[in-house]
């Protein structure tokens, strides 16, 4: 789609439209127009993301862009994708309206009414093509066999399709299919606002969010929040400071930050906020002093440990994960979430139970764990016996304790984490951020909709901090025995587990 000199550029096209409508073009919409035109002219990268605050008029500008593209090249094929089919049709109707009313595009309207439908239309064009000029599709619709020179992804991320990791993975998979639809020199444009901390609208890696790989990596980006870098309104004629303050109060802070300031936050308040964890990098260090074992993290002497295994044989999208975690406590009352392991039970092995117990045993050895609790509520009734055998073969003298929980899981989780997070007394090793645990924290809610297996395992650790055992120090023999807890006693917190 090379530019023809006899036709006006996009900015002039938009300027003429605003004049005919008796409107002045706001500065932020002028910025959108110039940016879109530069993206369209680009030869190397014609993939872009436009994020602007709600009711900023971005759909109007994009509708004008689609109309101008057809005016500029009547053989262009435009595909509009949205989370909802009706939303995609709304963009198509917007483009139709502009073509009907703009003086430079009126001649593009076809004579045949069947070519001017609500969800697709074909303009008067110089070539015969199978695909319509503009076509609306909902995300997930069958697009096999289509070809498009321009693809507009208009609000493909909405609250109902991004509130769990499974839904986000499904959305990404569907959007990845667009690469097979777009022509080699085509343009792919996303427009929308973030609806999740793990939004697809990321174009660069975020050092504060390393677990989220950007979906739109290397895309050009224009971001226009309602408040600019100086705290002033981006559209003062329509959004005064008083109106912005009112929107902020009515919508709530998280929704305002997401929809008006374009920040990737949860739309619902995060009860278990991982930002309240204290990160650390130090590893465990088992040393000897006066013939006794001492376990440290950095300079912090550890007094007790708790290890909880919540087993499962159903690792799948809807099943529970098999998770083991360990938490230590120190002399100052801090808790150290040092390690967590999500066990892949889909691995093709003959004896899944023994396979998991082998992994748990290695986890215990790696983290110098004196005892491990195995939750036996479900399928775990026979696992403690197998685990004891595996540990014996590895010559590790670690106690295996059967445990069962009776209280509602959501209540257990909030009671385990609430006070520690509020006091910033829960420390987490930096490797924890590379596991699903952090995502579970961000998206956890009382309704139990999202996965919480890692949270449940760590809650088991926190609610079952053990009494520190009194043991006689001895040199390690072939039997590895971890007795670094010392000889003092420690108060045992009230728990909701039978052990």
KAQUI-V192700 format. One record per residue. PHI is phi in whole degrees, -180 to 180 (999 if undefined). BURIAL is I if it has 16 or more other ideal C-beta (glycine too) atoms within 10 Angstrom, else O. D_LAST is the distance of its C-alpha to the last C-alpha in Angstrom with 1 decimal. Layout:
<<PHI	BURIAL	D_LAST> <PHI	BURIAL	D_LAST>>
This chain:
<<999	I	71.4> <-81	O	73.9> <-73	O	75.3> <-100	O	78.8> <-66	O	81.0> <-75	O	82.8> <-108	O	79.6> <-74	O	78.1> <-79	I	74.8> <-65	I	71.6> <-62	O	72.0> <-65	O	75.5> <-61	I	74.2> <-69	I	71.5> <-60	O	74.0> <-63	O	76.5> <-61	I	73.9> <-64	I	73.0> <-62	O	76.7> <-67	O	77.4> <-86	O	74.5> <71	O	75.9> <-120	O	72.8> <-99	O	72.3> <-83	I	69.8> <-64	I	67.0> <-60	O	66.3> <-70	I	62.8> <-76	I	64.2> <-63	I	67.0> <-64	O	64.4> <-60	I	62.6> <-62	I	65.9> <-65	O	66.9> <-66	I	63.6> <-61	I	63.6> <-64	I	67.1> <-68	O	66.3> <-63	I	63.3> <-63	I	65.7> <-75	O	68.3> <-64	O	65.8> <-98	O	66.3> <-86	O	63.2> <-134	O	60.4> <-112	I	60.8> <-117	I	57.1> <-147	I	56.3> <-128	I	53.9> <-112	I	55.2> <-118	I	52.9> <-144	I	54.4> <-59	I	53.3> <-59	O	53.3> <63	O	56.8> <-86	I	58.4> <89	I	60.7> <-66	I	59.2> <-68	I	59.6> <-64	I	63.2> <-65	I	63.9> <-68	I	62.2> <-62	I	64.2> <-65	I	67.3> <-63	I	66.3> <-61	I	66.0> <-65	I	69.4> <-66	I	71.0> <-61	I	69.6> <-71	I	71.3> <-63	I	74.4> <-74	I	74.4> <-146	I	73.8> <-72	I	74.2> <-96	O	72.6> <-65	I	69.2> <-117	I	66.2> <-119	I	63.5> <-111	I	60.0> <-107	I	58.0> <-113	I	54.2> <-140	I	52.0> <-59	I	48.5> <-113	I	50.4> <-58	I	53.6> <-64	O	55.2> <-68	I	54.6> <-64	I	56.3> <-64	I	59.2> <-61	I	59.6> <-65	I	60.3> <-62	I	62.8> <-62	O	64.6> <-63	I	64.8> <-66	I	66.5> <-59	I	68.9> <-61	O	69.9> <-65	I	70.8> <-61	I	72.8> <-69	O	74.7> <-106	O	75.5> <-75	I	75.9> <-61	O	79.6> <-88	I	78.8> <-123	I	76.7> <-58	O	78.4> <-73	O	80.2> <-82	I	76.9> <-68	O	76.2> <-73	O	77.0> <-79	O	79.5> <-80	O	77.4> <-65	O	75.0> <-69	O	72.5> <-91	O	72.0> <-128	I	70.9> <-82	I	67.7> <-72	O	64.8> <-106	I	62.3> <-164	I	64.7> <-155	I	68.4> <-126	I	70.9> <-80	I	73.6> <-67	O	77.1> <-136	I	76.8> <-81	O	79.0> <-123	O	76.9> <-97	O	75.5> <-126	O	71.7> <-71	O	69.1> <-82	I	66.6> <-68	I	67.4> <-68	I	68.1> <-136	I	65.0> <-137	I	62.1> <-102	I	58.9> <-141	I	55.7> <-83	I	52.1> <-63	I	49.3> <103	O	48.3> <-70	O	51.7> <-72	O	53.5> <-118	I	55.6> <-60	O	56.3> <92	O	60.0> <-78	I	60.6> <-134	O	62.3> <-144	I	62.4> <-89	I	64.2> <-136	I	62.1> <-118	I	58.6> <-108	I	57.4> <-98	I	53.6> <-100	I	53.8> <53	I	50.4> <-77	I	48.5> <-104	I	45.3> <-133	I	44.4> <-54	O	41.1> <-76	O	40.4> <-113	I	40.6> <-139	I	38.7> <-93	I	35.6> <-153	I	33.2> <-64	I	33.3> <-65	O	34.2> <-66	O	37.2> <-67	I	38.4> <-64	O	38.3> <-65	I	40.3> <-63	I	42.8> <-62	O	43.4> <-63	O	44.0> <-67	I	46.6> <-69	I	48.3> <-64	O	48.5> <-67	O	50.9> <-66	I	53.4> <-62	O	54.4> <-87	O	56.0> <-94	I	58.0> <-72	I	59.4> <-69	O	62.8> <-53	O	63.0> <-102	O	64.8> <-76	I	63.0> <-120	I	61.2> <-116	I	57.5> <-126	I	56.8> <-101	I	53.5> <-133	I	53.7> <164	I	50.9> <-132	I	48.4> <-71	I	44.7> <-123	I	42.1> <-155	I	39.0> <-61	I	37.7> <-98	I	38.0> <-62	I	41.5> <-74	I	43.9> <-82	I	46.5> <-122	I	45.9> <-118	I	48.8> <-138	O	47.6> <-69	O	44.4> <-112	O	42.6> <-64	O	41.4> <-86	O	39.0> <-140	I	37.6> <-67	O	37.6> <-79	I	35.2> <-104	I	37.8> <-79	O	40.7> <-59	I	43.8> <-76	I	45.0> <-102	I	48.6> <-59	O	48.9> <74	O	52.5> <-74	I	53.6> <-68	I	56.2> <-139	I	54.8> <-124	I	56.4> <-125	O	54.2> <-128	I	55.7> <-77	I	53.3> <-65	I	54.8> <-111	I	54.9> <-79	O	56.6> <-62	O	55.8> <-95	O	57.9> <80	O	56.0> <-100	O	59.0> <-66	I	59.1> <-77	I	59.8> <-141	I	61.8> <-63	O	63.2> <-64	O	65.7> <-111	O	63.0> <-119	I	59.9> <-74	O	60.8> <-61	O	58.5> <-67	O	58.1> <-68	O	57.3> <-63	I	54.7> <-63	O	53.1> <-67	O	53.1> <-61	I	51.5> <-63	I	48.8> <-71	O	48.0> <-71	O	48.1> <-84	I	46.0> <93	O	43.3> <-63	O	42.9> <-65	I	40.9> <-66	I	43.3> <-63	I	46.3> <-64	I	45.1> <-76	I	44.5> <-88	I	47.6> <-110	I	50.1> <-105	I	49.1> <66	I	47.8> <-92	O	44.6> <-85	I	41.7> <-126	I	39.1> <-73	I	36.9> <-70	I	39.0> <-101	O	36.0> <-60	O	34.4> <-83	I	31.5> <-73	I	28.6> <-106	I	26.7> <-84	O	29.6> <-66	I	29.2> <-67	O	32.2> <-87	I	30.0> <-74	I	28.1> <-103	O	29.6> <-83	O	30.5> <-146	I	30.9> <-117	O	32.1> <-66	O	31.2> <-98	O	29.2> <-67	I	26.8> <-136	O	28.8> <-95	O	27.4> <-125	O	30.1> <-122	O	30.8> <-144	O	32.2> <53	O	33.2> <78	O	31.3> <-115	O	28.0> <-81	I	26.2> <-131	O	26.3> <-108	I	24.9> <-130	I	26.9> <-120	I	27.6> <64	O	31.3> <-98	O	31.9> <-91	I	28.5> <-79	O	26.5> <-92	I	22.7> <-106	I	20.4> <-152	I	16.9> <-139	I	15.4> <-139	I	12.6> <-127	I	12.8> <-129	I	11.6> <-115	I	13.1> <-106	I	14.0> <-80	I	16.1> <-160	I	19.3> <-115	O	22.5> <-127	O	24.6> <-76	I	25.9> <-157	O	28.9> <-62	O	30.4> <-104	O	28.7> <-90	O	25.5> <-81	I	22.2> <-87	I	22.0> <-95	I	19.6> <-132	I	18.5> <-124	I	16.8> <-140	I	17.0> <-136	I	16.7> <-131	I	17.3> <-112	I	18.6> <-126	I	19.6> <-117	I	22.8> <-69	O	24.8> <-97	O	26.2> <84	O	23.1> <-87	I	23.6> <-113	I	21.0> <-120	I	22.1> <-80	I	21.2> <-93	I	22.7> <-156	I	22.1> <-149	I	21.2> <-132	I	22.1> <-94	I	23.1> <-88	I	23.3> <-79	O	26.5> <-89	I	25.7> <-85	O	29.3> <-60	O	30.4> <-78	O	32.5> <-129	O	30.6> <-72	O	30.6> <-116	O	26.9> <-65	I	24.9> <-63	I	21.5> <-65	O	22.6> <-58	I	24.4> <-67	I	21.3> <-64	I	19.4> <-62	I	22.5> <-65	I	22.4> <-63	I	18.8> <-62	I	19.7> <-64	O	22.8> <-63	I	20.9> <-62	I	18.7> <-66	O	21.9> <-58	O	23.9> <-107	I	21.6> <55	I	20.8> <-87	I	17.0> <-74	I	15.4> <-152	I	12.0> <-131	I	11.0> <-98	I	8.1> <-113	I	9.4> <-71	I	9.3> <-113	I	10.1> <-60	O	11.8> <-106	O	15.1> <-86	O	16.6> <-86	I	13.7> <-63	O	13.0> <-97	O	15.4> <-70	I	15.0> <-55	I	12.5> <-64	O	15.2> <-65	I	18.0> <-63	I	16.5> <-61	I	16.3> <-65	O	19.9> <-64	I	21.0> <-64	I	19.7> <-64	O	21.4> <-64	O	24.6> <-86	O	24.6> <58	O	24.1> <-117	I	21.2> <-95	O	18.8> <-112	I	15.7> <-71	I	12.2> <-112	I	10.5> <-118	I	6.7> <-80	O	5.9> <-140	I	4.6> <-139	O	6.8> <-117	I	9.1> <-119	O	11.6> <-85	O	14.0> <-50	O	17.1> <-61	O	16.8> <-62	I	20.0> <-67	O	18.9> <-60	I	15.7> <-64	I	18.1> <-67	I	20.7> <-70	I	18.6> <-73	I	17.1> <-96	I	20.6> <-55	O	23.2> <-69	O	23.5> <-63	I	23.1> <-69	I	25.7> <-62	O	28.0> <-89	O	27.9> <52	O	28.2> <-104	O	25.4> <-105	I	23.8> <-98	I	25.6> <-136	I	25.6> <-64	I	27.3> <-58	O	30.6> <-69	O	29.5> <-62	I	26.9> <-69	I	30.1> <-96	O	31.0> <-113	I	28.0> <-66	I	27.5> <-59	I	25.0> <-65	I	27.9> <-64	I	29.5> <-60	I	26.3> <-62	I	26.3> <-61	I	30.0> <-110	I	29.9> <-72	I	26.7> <-149	I	27.4> <-69	O	25.8> <-78	O	27.5> <69	O	25.2> <-72	O	28.4> <-102	I	27.7> <-65	I	25.1> <-145	I	22.0> <-66	I	19.7> <-66	I	20.0> <-61	I	19.4> <-65	I	16.2> <-66	I	14.9> <-68	I	16.2> <-60	I	14.8> <-59	I	11.3> <-62	I	12.4> <-67	I	14.1> <-87	I	11.6> <-129	I	8.9> <-55	I	11.7> <-80	I	10.5> <-66	O	12.4> <-70	I	15.3> <-74	O	15.5> <-97	O	18.8> <-132	I	20.5> <-85	O	24.1> <-66	O	25.8> <-152	O	27.4> <-70	O	29.4> <-67	O	27.7> <-107	O	28.8> <-64	O	28.5> <-84	O	24.7> <-79	O	23.5> <-128	I	21.1> <-97	I	20.2> <-128	I	20.2> <-76	I	21.9> <-70	I	19.6> <86	I	22.0> <-115	O	21.9> <-80	O	21.6> <-96	O	18.6> <-136	O	17.3> <-64	O	16.2> <-98	O	12.7> <-70	O	13.3> <-66	O	12.2> <-127	I	9.9> <-117	I	9.7> <-121	I	6.2> <-93	O	3.8> <-129	O	0.0>>
